[in-house]
Structure formats: structure tokens, C-alpha cells
Amino acid sequence: MAEAAVLAGCQFYAGYPITPQNELTAYMAQRMHEENRVFIQAESEIAAINMVFGASAAGFRAMTSSSSPGISLKQEGMSYLAGAQLPAVIINVMRGGPGLGNIASSQSDYFQATRGGGHGDYFTPVLAPWNVDEAAKLVKLSFDLADYYRNPVMILADAIIGQMMESVTLSSMQKAQSVNKNWALTGAKNRLPNIVKSFFLKEGLLEAHNEHLRKKWQAIRKNEQKFSSYKINDARYVIVAYGSQARIAHEAVEILRESSIKAGLFRPISLWPYPEKGLRDIGKKVKKFLVVEQSLGQMVEDVRLALSDKEIYFLGKTGGGIPTSEEIVKFIKKNN
């Protein structure tokens, strides 16, 4: 993900160490220096996200990364980024919680990521990779989406994705395209000053600003729903999972097929906007769905919203526990 950010034209990175994403910060410390770009190990997560705010306001492609409790500390800054319409990429390699928890894999930050997380009405596009190669490619997409919509974008990876080693193809990534950021604070020589802010005290101004933001988020919800599916055409039972858990569910589908149970997999790639249209289309033919998560049940709420008239089951573990393919197969055979 770090090398993909360099290739995507990231010009500024600020972060603070926390497991299980420290390799990303350490790599950026070396590579950004090699590319004559800016790397800062900030004094805290709060400092890091506000440095990203400043770099983005000046027109630079900016990124930060952290893990669950560190992301919590960045939430105020993320709300400011969204309110000021500033693009940025935030990577969260989730760990177990609540509290300090542990460094094992978890998916318990889903609500925080997809519901904004900080104060005020705002949304952040959230992308969830299921392997290391996709994690790299989603970094490039995140920078592009952030610039296009002038909004922070989050990549939500679990600790399995953050710590595993797999082959990655980066040669196919296109070089970063220059983006006209005529709104940026680059000095007002020969032009009127630009203003970047999220502070509107005059009566009616904040309401008008929020209405503008609402229309932008409506466009994102309409245009940026992303998902992948596997063996859906004849499926009678569909597993819904994201991230590394989708890989385990993929194996469960194969095992179930060997037992003549026609199972399929629906994998959301965008967690916000949730790919509800794709899921509803599948729901026209399938009645039973099993949501599998490394949590007490968070994404299952979005599945229930999309498929209110279907049989929806949930299988989850938390605190570093991981539902296995054998447990998924057993659960579906019991409820088939």
C-alpha cells in the first residue's frame, strides 16, 4: 500500500506508529525521502491528521495511516477534512477492540468507518481489499476518488491483510494524473484569495454548505458502489463477507458446492457506499443469506437494510477470533 501511494503521487505522509500497520509507516519514511517528498512521524495521531489537513489545503496529495484506536483519535480531523472539502487518503489496518484490545485481526471498525466516525453529518468513501494486490490497487483509486469528489477516502483493511505476504503487480498502475486544484491555498499572486474552511456562523450559510455536501454524497452513493461476486448465477444460499473473511467464505463456497449445496459469495468492495443495488439484484433470486464478519455484527445491518424481506443469518467472532470455512459450512448445512 505504501509503494502504491508513492506511485499514485502521494506527496505528503504524516503518521504515528501503531501495530499492525507499522511497516507502512516505516516504508514511507524511506521511500518518501528517496523521492524527495515529505514524510513526518508526528508526535501523535491528532497531529498527523491535522498535518494532512494542512498539506491537502495547499494542494498536495496527502495520506496518513493508523490502526483502530489511532483512527479514533483522527476522527475530529477527518470531520474537518470532510467539512472543508479536502481530499486525503486514510488507511486503517484494524486490530481487536474495544479499548486497546490486541493486535489480532478484527473487522469491528465497520460502523466507525461507514457512518463517518466523527462529529457532524458527513460520509467517507470506504474501500475494503481482500488481498494484498487489491489493497495496493485501491490506494490509487482512493487518491483519484478523493481528488475527484474533494473528500477524504478510507481504506479499511484487517490485520490479516496488513501482515500477510503475497505477490503484487504494480507495473500496470498508471502514473498519477495531474489534477487542477484551483481551490488550493497556493498563494494569491495574480488571483483572488482562496478560502478553505468548515466554519460558517452567518445564519443559513452552514445549512447551504451542508446541502451542497449532501448532493455530493448522493452522487458518490449513486456512482461508486463496488462489489465482486462468485458463483451467484445458480446460488440458493449466498454468503456476504468482505476483507480477509471473504477469502475464507470463498473456500466455504467450494466445500459446500462439493456437497451439492449451491452456495455463492457476495463481496462488498465499497463498504460506503454499500453496494446495495448489486445485493438487491441477487436478492431477486436468492432467499437465504449468511453474513460472516470478524465482529459482533455490523455489516449485517446494511445487509438487512438492503434485503429486508429475506432470511438473513449472522456468523461472527470478535477480539481476534476468526470464523473458519468449516464453521461456515456447518452453519449453512444446519440452516439450509
C-alpha positions as CSV (number, residue, x, y, z in Angstrom):
1,M,0.0,0.0,0.0
2,A,2.9,2.4,0.8
3,E,4.6,1.8,-2.6
4,A,1.3,2.1,-4.3
5,A,0.8,5.5,-2.6
6,V,4.2,6.6,-3.9
7,L,3.3,5.5,-7.4
8,A,-0.1,7.3,-7.1
9,G,1.7,10.6,-6.5
10,C,1.4,10.9,-2.7
11,Q,3.5,14.0,-1.9
12,F,3.0,14.1,1.9
13,Y,2.6,11.5,4.6
14,A,2.2,12.0,8.3
15,G,1.7,9.2,10.7
16,Y,2.4,7.8,14.2
17,P,3.4,4.2,14.9
18,I,0.9,1.6,15.9
19,T,0.7,-2.1,15.2
20,P,-0.4,-3.8,12.9
21,Q,0.5,-1.1,10.3
22,N,3.9,-0.1,11.4
23,E,5.6,-1.5,8.2
24,L,3.6,1.0,6.2
25,T,4.9,4.0,8.2
26,A,8.5,2.6,8.2
27,Y,8.5,2.1,4.5
28,M,7.2,5.6,3.8
29,A,9.9,7.0,6.0
30,Q,12.5,5.6,3.5
31,R,10.6,6.0,0.2
32,M,9.3,9.5,0.6
33,H,12.9,10.6,1.3
34,E,14.2,8.8,-1.8
35,E,11.5,10.6,-3.9
36,N,12.3,14.0,-2.3
37,R,8.8,14.1,-0.8
38,V,7.6,14.9,2.7
39,F,7.5,12.2,5.5
40,I,6.7,13.2,9.1
41,Q,6.5,11.0,12.1
42,A,4.1,13.2,14.0
43,E,4.1,13.5,17.8
44,S,0.6,12.0,17.9
45,E,-2.3,10.7,15.7
46,I,-4.1,14.0,16.2
47,A,-1.1,16.0,15.0
48,A,-0.7,13.7,12.0
49,I,-4.3,14.1,10.7
50,N,-4.1,17.9,11.1
51,M,-0.8,18.0,9.2
52,V,-2.6,16.1,6.4
53,F,-5.3,18.8,6.5
54,G,-2.7,21.5,6.0
55,A,-0.9,19.6,3.2
56,S,-4.2,18.9,1.4
57,A,-5.3,22.5,1.7
58,A,-2.1,23.5,0.0
59,G,-3.0,21.2,-2.9
60,F,-0.8,18.2,-2.2
61,R,-1.8,14.6,-2.4
62,A,-1.7,13.6,1.3
63,M,-2.1,10.4,3.3
64,T,-2.0,9.0,6.8
65,S,-2.4,5.5,8.2
66,S,-3.0,4.0,11.6
67,S,-4.9,1.3,13.4
68,S,-8.2,1.3,15.2
69,P,-7.6,3.4,18.4
70,G,-5.3,5.7,16.4
71,I,-8.1,6.2,13.8
72,S,-10.4,7.1,16.7
73,L,-8.0,10.0,17.5
74,K,-8.0,11.1,13.9
75,Q,-11.8,11.3,13.7
76,E,-12.1,15.0,14.5
77,G,-9.6,15.8,11.8
78,M,-11.5,13.7,9.3
79,S,-14.7,15.6,10.1
80,Y,-12.8,18.8,9.4
81,L,-11.4,17.4,6.1
82,A,-14.9,16.5,5.0
83,G,-16.4,19.8,6.1
84,A,-13.7,21.8,4.3
85,Q,-13.9,19.5,1.2
86,L,-10.3,18.4,1.3
87,P,-9.1,15.2,-0.4
88,A,-7.0,12.8,1.7
89,V,-6.4,9.1,2.0
90,I,-6.6,7.4,5.4
91,I,-5.6,3.8,5.8
92,N,-6.9,1.8,8.8
93,V,-5.4,-1.6,9.4
94,M,-7.9,-2.8,12.0
95,R,-7.0,-4.5,15.3
96,G,-9.1,-6.1,18.0
97,G,-11.0,-3.9,20.4
98,P,-12.7,-2.2,22.2
99,G,-10.2,-0.1,24.1
100,L,-6.5,-1.1,23.5
101,G,-7.7,-4.6,22.7
102,N,-5.0,-6.6,20.9
103,I,-3.1,-6.7,17.6
104,A,-5.1,-9.6,16.1
105,S,-7.3,-9.3,13.1
106,S,-10.7,-7.7,13.5
107,Q,-13.4,-6.0,11.5
108,S,-15.0,-4.2,14.4
109,D,-14.4,-0.6,13.0
110,Y,-17.1,-1.0,10.3
111,F,-19.6,1.3,11.9
112,Q,-17.0,3.9,12.7
113,A,-15.8,3.9,9.1
114,T,-19.1,3.8,7.2
115,R,-21.0,6.2,9.5
116,G,-18.5,9.0,9.3
117,G,-17.0,8.3,12.7
118,G,-16.5,11.9,13.8
119,H,-19.0,14.7,14.7
120,G,-21.5,16.2,12.3
121,D,-23.3,14.9,9.2
122,Y,-20.6,13.5,6.8
123,F,-19.6,10.4,4.9
124,T,-16.3,9.0,3.9
125,P,-16.0,6.5,1.0
126,V,-14.6,3.3,2.4
127,L,-12.9,0.6,0.3
128,A,-12.1,-2.9,1.7
129,P,-9.4,-5.1,0.0
130,W,-9.4,-8.9,0.2
131,N,-5.8,-9.5,-0.8
132,V,-2.5,-7.6,-0.9
133,D,-2.7,-6.9,-4.6
134,E,-6.1,-5.3,-4.4
135,A,-5.0,-3.3,-1.3
136,A,-2.3,-1.7,-3.5
137,K,-4.7,-1.0,-6.4
138,L,-7.3,0.5,-4.1
139,V,-4.7,3.1,-2.9
140,K,-4.5,4.5,-6.4
141,L,-8.3,4.5,-6.7
142,S,-8.6,6.2,-3.3
143,F,-6.4,9.1,-4.3
144,D,-8.4,9.5,-7.5
145,L,-11.8,9.4,-5.7
146,A,-10.5,11.8,-3.0
147,D,-9.4,14.4,-5.6
148,Y,-12.5,14.0,-7.8
149,Y,-15.0,14.4,-5.0
150,R,-12.8,16.6,-2.8
151,N,-13.4,14.3,0.2
152,P,-11.4,12.0,2.4
153,V,-11.4,8.4,1.4
154,M,-10.6,5.4,3.8
155,I,-9.1,2.0,3.0
156,L,-10.3,-0.4,5.7
157,A,-8.1,-3.5,5.9
158,D,-7.9,-6.1,8.7
159,A,-4.7,-7.2,10.3
160,I,-4.5,-10.4,8.2
161,I,-4.3,-8.2,5.0
162,G,-1.9,-5.9,6.8
163,Q,0.5,-8.7,7.8
164,M,0.4,-11.3,5.1
165,M,2.9,-11.6,2.2
166,E,1.6,-12.1,-1.3
167,S,2.8,-11.2,-4.8
168,V,1.7,-7.8,-6.1
169,T,1.7,-6.4,-9.6
170,L,2.4,-2.7,-9.6
171,S,3.7,-2.3,-13.1
172,S,0.2,-2.0,-14.5
173,M,-0.6,1.0,-12.4
174,Q,-0.9,4.2,-14.3
175,K,1.1,7.1,-13.3
176,A,-0.6,9.8,-11.3
177,Q,-2.5,12.3,-13.4
178,S,-2.1,16.0,-12.5
179,V,-5.3,17.4,-11.1
180,N,-6.3,21.0,-11.3
181,K,-6.8,22.2,-7.7
182,N,-7.7,25.8,-8.4
183,W,-9.3,25.9,-4.9
184,A,-6.0,25.2,-3.1
185,L,-4.1,27.6,-0.9
186,T,-1.1,28.3,-3.1
187,G,-0.7,32.0,-2.7
188,A,-2.9,34.6,-4.2
189,K,-0.5,36.2,-6.7
190,N,-2.5,37.4,-9.7
191,R,-5.7,36.0,-8.4
192,L,-8.3,36.4,-5.7
193,P,-7.6,34.6,-2.4
194,N,-8.9,31.1,-1.9
195,I,-10.6,30.2,1.4
196,V,-10.7,26.7,2.8
197,K,-12.9,26.3,5.9
198,S,-15.7,24.4,7.6
199,F,-16.8,27.3,9.8
200,F,-20.0,29.1,8.9
201,L,-21.6,31.3,11.6
202,K,-23.9,33.5,9.5
203,E,-27.4,32.3,9.6
204,G,-28.2,29.9,6.7
205,L,-24.7,29.5,5.4
206,L,-23.9,26.2,7.2
207,E,-27.2,24.8,6.1
208,A,-26.5,25.7,2.4
209,H,-23.0,24.3,2.7
210,N,-24.3,21.0,4.2
211,E,-26.9,20.8,1.4
212,H,-24.0,21.1,-1.2
213,L,-22.2,18.3,0.7
214,R,-25.4,16.2,0.7
215,K,-25.7,16.4,-3.1
216,K,-22.0,15.3,-3.4
217,W,-22.5,12.3,-1.1
218,Q,-25.7,11.4,-3.1
219,A,-23.6,11.3,-6.2
220,I,-21.0,9.1,-4.5
221,R,-23.7,6.8,-3.3
222,K,-25.1,6.5,-6.8
223,N,-21.8,6.2,-8.8
224,E,-19.3,4.4,-6.6
225,Q,-20.9,1.2,-5.4
226,K,-18.4,-1.6,-5.9
227,F,-18.6,-5.3,-5.3
228,S,-17.4,-8.7,-6.6
229,S,-19.4,-12.0,-6.7
230,Y,-18.6,-15.6,-7.1
231,K,-20.9,-18.5,-8.3
232,I,-24.0,-16.4,-7.9
233,N,-26.0,-17.4,-11.1
234,D,-27.4,-20.6,-9.7
235,A,-26.9,-20.0,-6.0
236,R,-29.6,-20.8,-3.5
237,Y,-27.6,-19.6,-0.5
238,V,-25.3,-16.5,-0.6
239,I,-22.5,-15.7,1.9
240,V,-21.8,-12.0,2.3
241,A,-18.3,-11.1,3.6
242,Y,-15.6,-8.6,3.0
243,G,-11.8,-8.3,3.5
244,S,-9.9,-11.5,4.5
245,Q,-13.1,-13.0,5.8
246,A,-14.3,-13.1,2.2
247,R,-11.4,-15.4,1.3
248,I,-12.4,-17.8,4.0
249,A,-16.0,-17.6,2.7
250,H,-14.8,-18.3,-0.8
251,E,-13.3,-21.6,0.4
252,A,-16.5,-22.4,2.2
253,V,-18.4,-21.9,-1.1
254,E,-16.2,-24.5,-2.8
255,I,-16.7,-27.0,0.1
256,L,-20.5,-26.5,0.0
257,R,-20.6,-27.0,-3.8
258,E,-18.8,-30.3,-3.3
259,S,-21.7,-31.3,-1.0
260,S,-24.2,-30.3,-3.7
261,I,-25.3,-27.1,-1.8
262,K,-25.4,-24.3,-4.3
263,A,-23.7,-21.5,-2.4
264,G,-22.3,-18.2,-3.7
265,L,-20.3,-15.3,-2.4
266,F,-21.1,-11.6,-2.5
267,R,-18.1,-9.4,-1.6
268,P,-18.6,-5.7,-1.0
269,I,-15.5,-3.7,-2.1
270,S,-17.0,-0.3,-1.2
271,L,-18.4,-0.5,2.3
272,W,-19.7,3.0,1.9
273,P,-21.4,3.5,-0.4
274,Y,-22.7,0.0,0.4
275,P,-23.3,-1.9,-2.9
276,E,-27.0,-2.3,-2.1
277,K,-28.2,-2.3,-5.7
278,G,-26.0,-5.3,-6.6
279,L,-27.1,-7.2,-3.5
280,R,-30.8,-6.4,-4.2
281,D,-30.4,-7.8,-7.7
282,I,-29.1,-11.1,-6.2
283,G,-32.0,-11.0,-3.7
284,K,-34.5,-11.3,-6.6
285,K,-33.4,-14.9,-7.0
286,V,-32.0,-15.9,-3.6
287,K,-33.9,-16.1,-0.3
288,K,-31.2,-17.1,2.2
289,F,-28.1,-15.0,3.1
290,L,-25.3,-15.6,5.7
291,V,-23.3,-12.5,6.8
292,V,-19.8,-13.5,8.1
293,E,-17.7,-10.9,10.0
294,Q,-14.9,-10.6,12.4
295,S,-17.2,-8.6,14.7
296,L,-20.3,-8.9,16.8
297,G,-22.4,-7.9,13.8
298,Q,-22.0,-4.6,12.0
299,M,-22.1,-5.0,8.2
300,V,-25.1,-7.3,8.8
301,E,-27.1,-4.2,9.5
302,D,-26.5,-2.9,5.9
303,V,-27.4,-6.3,4.5
304,R,-30.7,-6.2,6.4
305,L,-31.4,-2.7,5.1
306,A,-30.9,-3.9,1.5
307,L,-32.7,-7.2,1.9
308,S,-35.5,-6.6,4.4
309,D,-37.7,-9.4,3.1
310,K,-35.1,-12.2,3.1
311,E,-33.8,-14.7,5.5
312,I,-30.6,-13.2,6.9
313,Y,-28.3,-15.1,9.2
314,F,-25.2,-13.9,11.0
315,L,-21.9,-15.7,12.0
316,G,-19.3,-13.6,13.7
317,K,-16.4,-13.6,16.1
318,T,-14.6,-10.8,17.7
319,G,-11.4,-9.9,19.7
320,G,-9.2,-11.6,17.2
321,G,-11.5,-14.7,16.7
322,I,-11.9,-15.7,13.0
323,P,-14.8,-17.7,11.7
324,T,-13.4,-20.6,9.8
325,S,-14.6,-22.2,6.5
326,E,-15.5,-25.3,8.4
327,E,-17.7,-23.3,10.8
328,I,-19.4,-21.5,7.9
329,V,-20.1,-24.8,6.1
330,K,-21.5,-26.3,9.4
331,F,-23.7,-23.3,9.9
332,I,-25.2,-23.3,6.4
333,K,-25.8,-27.1,6.4
334,K,-27.7,-26.6,9.7
335,N,-29.8,-23.8,8.3
336,N,-30.1,-24.9,4.7
